[in-house]
């Protein structure tokens, strides 16, 4: 459905048909696709070809002299919890990247601009917008060489009735998000 609605359908389809592109698909309990993310690995000598900007290519080459992961598109169906499912997709992709010793990743959206939910999840996972010559780009970066895990489990250590109180749980969720963004 997403590819039918987006104005970037042609660009996304061309990307998905490219050599070396991987797609992680998220399915619900009925095995229906509810989301996907597409990405590829990139060698440092291919940076200019990928981004078309010599300053950006030089910046990224200094950050990661070897291979990196480039995430190009993330989609979650709007009939499900978008925030939670974007987190799941990105966590799976980044965990797989770490297994392959890809410790640097960028989000370079085909859509030219990420949704506010994707922006928030990227920030909470440690991605930062790349700034060149003092101005922000639409590209996010993360160095995964020294990961930190922030676990949200306060509801398991507080006593009844607080561990099921919606207001208390909402405060936990909000403060957890604030901590991740810090």
C-alpha positions in Angstrom: 0.0 0.0 0.0 2.8 2.4 0.9 4.4 2.1 -2.6 1.0 2.8 -4.2 0.6 6.0 -2.1 4.1 7.5 -2.2 5.2 10.0 -4.8 8.7 8.5 -4.5 7.5 5.1 -5.7 9.8 5.0 -8.8 12.9 6.0 -6.8 12.1 3.4 -4.1 11.4 0.6 -6.6 14.6 1.4 -8.5 16.5 1.3 -5.2 14.9 -2.0 -4.1 15.9 -3.5 -7.5 19.6 -2.4 -7.1 22.3 -4.9 -6.5 23.3 -5.4 -2.9 20.2 -3.9 -1.4 18.8 -5.8 1.6 15.2 -5.6 2.9 14.1 -6.4 6.3 10.3 -7.1 6.4 8.2 -6.8 9.5 5.1 -9.0 9.7 2.2 -9.2 12.1 0.9 -12.4 13.7 -1.2 -13.2 10.6 2.0 -13.0 8.6 0.8 -9.8 6.9 3.6 -7.3 6.0 3.3 -4.3 8.2 6.6 -2.6 7.5 10.0 -2.8 5.8 13.3 -1.1 5.7 15.8 -1.2 2.9 19.6 -0.7 3.2 23.0 -1.6 1.8 26.6 -1.8 2.7 28.9 0.9 1.3 32.7 1.0 0.9 34.5 4.2 1.7 35.7 4.5 -2.0 32.0 4.6 -3.1 31.0 7.6 -0.9 31.0 10.3 -3.6 29.0 8.1 -6.0 26.4 7.4 -3.2 26.0 11.0 -1.9 27.0 13.2 -4.9 28.7 15.7 -2.5 32.5 15.8 -2.1 32.3 17.5 1.3 29.9 14.9 2.6 32.0 12.1 1.2 35.1 13.5 2.9 33.3 13.9 6.2 32.0 10.3 6.1 35.4 9.0 5.0 37.0 10.5 8.1 34.3 9.0 10.3 34.4 5.5 8.8 37.4 4.5 6.7 35.9 1.1 6.0 32.5 -0.2 5.2 29.3 1.4 6.6 25.6 0.6 6.6 23.4 3.0 4.6 19.7 2.8 5.5 17.6 4.3 2.7 13.9 3.8 3.5 11.8 2.8 6.4 8.0 2.2 6.2 5.5 1.1 8.8 1.8 0.8 8.0 -0.3 3.4 9.8 -2.7 0.7 11.1 -0.1 -0.4 13.7 2.0 1.3 16.4 4.4 3.1 14.2 6.9 4.1 16.9 7.3 0.6 18.3 7.7 -1.0 14.9 10.2 1.5 13.6 12.2 0.8 16.8 12.0 -3.0 16.1 13.1 -2.7 12.5 16.0 -0.4 13.2 17.1 -2.5 16.2 17.2 -5.6 14.1 19.1 -3.9 11.2 21.6 -2.3 13.5 22.2 -5.6 15.5 22.8 -7.4 12.2 25.2 -4.7 11.2 27.2 -5.0 14.4 27.4 -8.8 13.8 29.1 -8.0 10.5 31.5 -5.5 12.1 29.7 -2.5 10.5 30.1 0.0 13.3 29.1 3.1 11.4 25.7 3.7 9.9 23.9 6.5 8.1 20.2 7.1 7.4 20.0 8.7 4.0 16.3 8.7 3.1 15.1 8.2 -0.4 12.1 10.2 0.6 14.4 13.3 1.0 13.0 13.8 4.5 12.2 11.4 7.3 8.9 11.4 9.1 8.8 12.9 12.6 8.4 9.4 14.1 11.5 8.1 12.3 13.4 11.2 13.3 12.5 10.6 16.9 13.4 6.9 16.9 16.7 7.7 15.1 17.6 10.3 17.8 16.6 7.9 20.6 18.9 5.2 19.1 21.9 7.6 19.1 21.8 9.0 15.5 22.7 12.6 15.0 22.0 14.8 12.0 25.1 15.5 9.9 26.1 19.1 9.8 28.3 20.4 7.0 29.6 24.0 7.0 27.3 24.8 9.9 24.0 23.7 8.2 22.1 20.5 8.9 21.6 17.9 6.2 18.7 15.4 6.1 21.2 12.6 6.7 21.7 11.0 10.1 24.8 9.2 11.4 25.6 6.9 14.3 28.9 5.4 15.5 28.1 2.0 17.0 31.6 1.2 18.2 30.7 1.8 21.9 27.0 1.1 22.3 25.0 1.9 25.4 21.8 0.1 26.3 19.0 1.9 28.2 16.5 -0.7 29.4 12.9 0.4 30.2 11.9 -2.0 33.0 10.7 0.2 35.8 7.3 -1.5 35.8 9.0 -4.7 36.9 10.6 -3.2 40.0 7.7 -1.1 41.4 4.9 -2.6 43.5 1.3 -2.9 42.8 -0.9 -0.9 42.2 1.7 1.5 40.7 3.1 -1.0 38.2 -0.3 -1.1 36.4 -1.3 2.5 36.8 -1.6 4.1 33.3 -0.4 7.5 34.6 2.6 6.1 36.3 3.5 4.0 33.2 3.1 7.0 30.9 5.6 8.9 33.1 8.0 6.0 32.9 7.7 6.0 29.1 8.1 9.7 28.8 11.2 9.9 31.0 12.7 6.9 29.3 12.4 8.7 26.0 13.9 11.9 27.5 16.9 9.9 28.8 17.4 8.3 25.3 17.4 11.7 23.7 19.8 13.2 26.2 
